[in-house]
Amino acid sequence: HSEDNYYEYSNKMAGYDLLVIDDFGLMDLNLDKCRDLFEIIEARDCRKSTVIISQMPVENWYQLFGDNTYADACLSRMTSKAYRLDFPGRDRRVESK
């Protein structure tokens, strides 16, 4: 993270009308990733739409964060005033046999 690039990238992510975060939960979030995610979510909070797609149940998201304070802060912003859609069933990427 160079400071100039970081702020430019963060502002760019905050400025999109719709941000889609796909495959959330595929990797744990170390302190730097927690901070980055928080900054983006905080900048968008209640002003822009964000879609978070995950195969991991929401109740397991807390465990992904390497820092409990960031977990609390991010998850409260990500789940408050949120619409939740669950799509149970088989993986659509797997070919039918």
FENVENHU-V179271 format. One record per backbone hydrogen bond with DSSP energy under -0.5 kcal/mol. NH is the residue of the N-H (numbers start at 0). CO is the residue of the C=O. Records with the same first field share a line. If there is no record, write none. Layout:
NH: CO + CO
This chain:
5: 1
6: 2
7: 3
8: 4
9: 5
10: 6
11: 7
12: 8
13: 9
14: 10
15: 11
18: 48
20: 18 + 50
21: 19
23: 52
25: 22
28: 63
29: 27
33: 29
34: 30
35: 31
36: 32
37: 33
38: 34
39: 35
40: 36
41: 37
42: 38
43: 39
44: 40
46: 43
47: 43
48: 16
50: 18
52: 20 + 50
55: 23
59: 56
60: 57
62: 59
63: 60
64: 60 + 61
65: 28
70: 66
71: 67
72: 68
73: 69
74: 70
75: 71
76: 72
77: 73
78: 74
79: 75
81: 78
84: 82
87: 85
93: 90
